[in-house]
Amino acid sequence: MSVIRSIVTGTGSYLPEKILTNSDLAKMVDTSDDWIVQRTGIQQRHVAAEGQVTSDLAVEAALRALESAGRKADDIDTIILATATPDNTFPATSVSVQARLGINHGFAFDVHAVCSGFVYALTTADAYIRAGMSKRCLVIGAETFSRILDWNDRTTCVLFGDGAGAVVVEASDGEGNTADRGVLTSHLRSDGRHKDKLFVDGGPSSTQTVGYLRMEGKEVFKHAVGMITDVIEDAYSATGMTSEDLTWFIPHQANKRIIDASAKKLKIAPEKVVTTVQMHGNTSAASIPLALDLAVRDGRVKKDDLIMLEAMGGGFTWGSVLLRW
């Protein structure tokens, strides 16, 4: 049976020039390199320059993804941008990206699912493509989390960084089996009862301020491994696949301890796990496409590889995408 599949044809990423190391942070708050590395695996993160906004990062990542795919901006009919740090309350940051790329057709919108944003956005793009509403999507995860951090709170400011990653996703014919290239299955979840465990304490309607990120770290860790494995096991059930079938596991890069614990519980071999948290910190919706682009460009990811993407974010939101390259 012939089906429409959403295949990734290009990847791109962008990181701001400024690097903030753990040693730099130790001069700002009561922390140390050893303390941060031991608890998170993070060694450094990138921070946007003054005046550099989320759309700036997104455009750079998008241009590199288009080049990778061998496409021009005019070839894109849909832009879906995942971000929790938009340029403005409105319009959507994706519209700014659309204009700066010189695209004046199709449609663009933002997705807000925090660290799960890219998984949500890719799943949404897949749904539009399979429904025939889009033929070629630009899916972007971009964040400037440095703008919503309390730089006096050592429990949160050491964790996050800025960056952007993007993919070009195109419609292609498949046979309707797991040997097809493209997105094979996606699983999304959320549970608003956990809002107070990871949130920003501001907003236009509530405080008329931007606010700062607040997190109950131990609670987030406690829930993360179980929720992550839940949606990955859903993907296995939907496809008949197992961890042994995976070529690569590319998780949201929040904390190396969470990544390691999840892989161990799922019996995913360590050599199959792509890890960039040490270099980038937690870049929220940008973390998966950043890691994916790195693994593609250094030659690890190859055609027909089976890849599991997963993420969990504030809300809580969480999800998985299983795709064949």
RAJO-V489385 format. One record per residue. N is the residue number from 1. PSI is psi as a letter, one per 20 degrees, with the letter a starting at -180 (NA if undefined). Layout:
n = (N	N)
psi = (PSI	PSI)
This chain:
n = (1	2	3	4	5	6	7	8	9	10	11	12	13	14	15	16	17	18	19	20	21	22	23	24	25	26	27	28	29	30	31	32	33	34	35	36	37	38	39	40	41	42	43	44	45	46	47	48	49	50	51	52	53	54	55	56	57	58	59	60	61	62	63	64	65	66	67	68	69	70	71	72	73	74	75	76	77	78	79	80	81	82	83	84	85	86	87	88	89	90	91	92	93	94	95	96	97	98	99	100	101	102	103	104	105	106	107	108	109	110	111	112	113	114	115	116	117	118	119	120	121	122	123	124	125	126	127	128	129	130	131	132	133	134	135	136	137	138	139	140	141	142	143	144	145	146	147	148	149	150	151	152	153	154	155	156	157	158	159	160	161	162	163	164	165	166	167	168	169	170	171	172	173	174	175	176	177	178	179	180	181	182	183	184	185	186	187	188	189	190	191	192	193	194	195	196	197	198	199	200	201	202	203	204	205	206	207	208	209	210	211	212	213	214	215	216	217	218	219	220	221	222	223	224	225	226	227	228	229	230	231	232	233	234	235	236	237	238	239	240	241	242	243	244	245	246	247	248	249	250	251	252	253	254	255	256	257	258	259	260	261	262	263	264	265	266	267	268	269	270	271	272	273	274	275	276	277	278	279	280	281	282	283	284	285	286	287	288	289	290	291	292	293	294	295	296	297	298	299	300	301	302	303	304	305	306	307	308	309	310	311	312	313	314	315	316	317	318	319	320	321	322	323	324	325)
psi = (p	p	r	p	q	o	q	p	i	q	q	q	r	p	p	q	h	p	p	o	r	h	h	g	h	i	i	h	r	n	a	r	g	g	g	g	g	h	h	h	i	p	h	r	q	q	p	q	r	p	i	p	r	g	h	g	g	g	g	g	h	g	h	h	g	g	g	h	i	k	q	r	h	i	i	p	i	p	p	o	o	p	q	j	m	q	g	r	g	q	r	q	h	h	h	g	g	g	g	h	i	k	p	k	r	b	q	q	r	q	p	n	k	c	i	j	g	h	g	g	g	h	h	g	g	g	g	g	g	h	i	j	i	q	h	o	q	o	p	q	p	p	q	m	i	h	i	j	q	o	j	i	o	i	i	h	i	i	h	q	r	q	r	q	q	q	q	p	p	q	p	q	p	r	i	k	r	i	i	q	q	a	p	h	q	q	o	q	q	q	n	i	i	j	g	i	h	o	r	p	k	r	q	g	h	g	i	k	r	g	r	q	p	q	p	n	g	h	g	g	g	h	h	g	g	g	g	g	h	g	h	g	h	g	g	g	h	h	i	j	r	r	h	h	h	q	g	q	o	n	r	p	m	g	p	h	h	g	g	g	h	g	g	g	h	i	l	p	p	h	i	i	p	p	p	j	h	h	h	i	a	o	k	c	i	i	g	g	h	g	g	g	g	g	h	g	h	j	j	g	p	r	p	j	q	p	p	p	q	q	q	p	r	q	g	q	q	r	r	q	p	p	q	p	NA)
